Amino acid sequence: MNAPRIRFVQCLSPAGLHRVAYKEWGAADNPRVLICVHGVTRVSDDFDRLAAAMSDTYRVICPDIVGRGRSDWLRDAKHYAVPQYVSDMVTLVARADAQTVHWFGTSMGGLIGMGLAGLPGSPIEKLILNDVGPALNPAALARIGQYIGQPVRFASFEDGERYIREISRPFGGHTDEEWRKFASDVLRREDDGQWRLHYDPDIAAPLRASDAQSMARAEAALWQAYDAIKCPTLLVRGAQSDLLTAETARTMTERGPRAQLVEIPEVGHAPSFLHDDQIAIARRFLLG
C-alpha cells in the first residue's frame, strides 16, 4: 500500500485566500473519488484506516477543513461556518477533476456533505452521514461547546492524551494504541515544549455568537438542504449518541432522501470507523 500524498489547494473566503490541506490515497488517476470529512475538532488523519481500506477501489481524499490540522487559519473567524466549508469543498472537487464523488462525513463533515448534496447539480452521488442530522440536540452542542476553542496547553504528551481520551469517550471502546493515535493526530508541540491542540481557537467564534433565533434559522436551512438531497443516503447513528437523537434519525428516514439507518451499539457521538465491522458498513453501502 502506497503512503498517502499530502497536497494543498487554494480556496477563497470574503477575507482573502487560504490553503486547505488534504491527504490523497490510492491511484492519482482513479476517476472514482471518495471524500471523507472529519468532525469539528478533528483532522483528516481520522480516516487513515478507512481510506486505506477503500483505496483499492477509490482515490480517497481526506481534507483538513480550514482552521484545522495542516490547513491555514481564516483571517476572519466569522467565516468558520458551513457555507464557507462547502465553498472550499467545491474547490477541492474541482482540484480532484472529479465529475462525481461519494461522500463520507462525520459530524461537521456530514453537515458539509448535506450542504453540498442539497445543491442543484451536486457532484455527490452517494452520501454517508456519520452521526449527524439537520437537528442537533442543544445539550450535546453545549457539551461540545465547553471544550471547543479553549486555549488549553499540556506539559506533556501524556497529559494531552488523557484530555483527548476524556473528551472523546463517546467514540466507544478503543485500544491504547488507537487512543494514542487519536491524540497524536491532534496534538502539536510548541517551541517551549508544551503541547496544544491543532486548531484555531476561533473556530468556536460563530458558535459563541449564536443564539436561539440564529440556531433555529440554521436548523431550518439544514432541513431544507436535507430535503433537497436526491442521492442514496446512509445515516449511521451511535446508539448512545447525544447529538443525533433517535427521533431525528427516524425523521430522516421518512423525508428528503429517506436515508437508510444503521445504529452502532455501545457507541455515542461519533463512531470512529477504525474497526473492521464499521468499515464494512461503509463499504457495503458505497459499493453494494
Secondary structure as UniProt FT lines:
FT   STRAND          5..13
FT   TURN            14..15
FT   STRAND          16..25
FT   TURN            28..29
FT   STRAND          33..37
FT   TURN            40..41
FT   HELIX           44..47
FT   HELIX           48..54
FT   TURN            55..57
FT   STRAND          59..63
FT   TURN            66..67
FT   TURN            69..70
FT   HELIX           77..79
FT   HELIX           82..95
FT   TURN            96..97
FT   STRAND          101..106
FT   HELIX           108..117
FT   TURN            120..121
FT   STRAND          124..130
FT   HELIX           138..147
FT   TURN            148..149
FT   STRAND          153..154
FT   HELIX           157..167
FT   HELIX           169..171
FT   HELIX           176..186
FT   STRAND          187..189
FT   TURN            191..192
FT   STRAND          195..197
FT   HELIX           201..204
FT   HELIX           205..209
FT   HELIX           212..227
FT   STRAND          233..238
FT   TURN            239..240
FT   HELIX           246..252
FT   TURN            253..254
FT   TURN            256..257
FT   STRAND          260..264
FT   TURN            265..266
FT   HELIX           276..287
//
